[in-house]
């Protein structure tokens, strides 16, 4: 058996970066085409979790509307809430996030030897 998901979509919101000890955790949602349902275009909004440098780079270079490819695995967890109801959560644990849009800051201004240069990012 093999659990791998490959998705291409746009970020629904800016990604969030959190720290758990020394590990960086990034959370974001992407909108992907869900095909046609009853003759209408459907969109899926999928939660993505990434770790370490991947999380740091996603939060640094992507923002709402950025297009990316996510390769990872589907993870479902379940728990019982305070009222005794079973709850489920499904998310994609990203192994790799490929940025499909140019970086946020396309050019970086640098001052070199008394002159300003525009350097591609």
Secondary structure in CASP SS format (residue, H / E / C, confidence):
PFRMAT SS
TARGET T0000
AUTHOR 0000-0000-0000
METHOD secondary structure of the structure
MODEL  1
X C 1.00
X C 1.00
X C 1.00
X C 1.00
X E 1.00
X E 1.00
X E 1.00
X E 1.00
X E 1.00
X E 1.00
X E 1.00
X C 1.00
X C 1.00
X C 1.00
X C 1.00
X E 1.00
X E 1.00
X E 1.00
X E 1.00
X E 1.00
X C 1.00
X C 1.00
X E 1.00
X E 1.00
X E 1.00
X E 1.00
X E 1.00
X E 1.00
X E 1.00
X E 1.00
X E 1.00
X E 1.00
X E 1.00
X E 1.00
X E 1.00
X E 1.00
X E 1.00
X C 1.00
X C 1.00
X E 1.00
X E 1.00
X E 1.00
X E 1.00
X E 1.00
X E 1.00
X E 1.00
X E 1.00
X E 1.00
X E 1.00
X E 1.00
X E 1.00
X H 1.00
X H 1.00
X H 1.00
X H 1.00
X H 1.00
X H 1.00
X H 1.00
X H 1.00
X H 1.00
X H 1.00
X C 1.00
X C 1.00
X C 1.00
X C 1.00
X C 1.00
X E 1.00
X E 1.00
X E 1.00
X E 1.00
X E 1.00
X E 1.00
X E 1.00
X E 1.00
X E 1.00
X E 1.00
X E 1.00
X E 1.00
X E 1.00
X E 1.00
X C 1.00
X C 1.00
X C 1.00
X C 1.00
X C 1.00
X E 1.00
X E 1.00
X E 1.00
X E 1.00
X E 1.00
X E 1.00
X E 1.00
X E 1.00
X E 1.00
X E 1.00
X E 1.00
X E 1.00
X E 1.00
X E 1.00
X C 1.00
X C 1.00
X C 1.00
X C 1.00
X C 1.00
X C 1.00
X C 1.00
X E 1.00
X E 1.00
X E 1.00
X E 1.00
X E 1.00
X E 1.00
X C 1.00
X C 1.00
X E 1.00
X E 1.00
X E 1.00
X E 1.00
X E 1.00
X E 1.00
X C 1.00
END
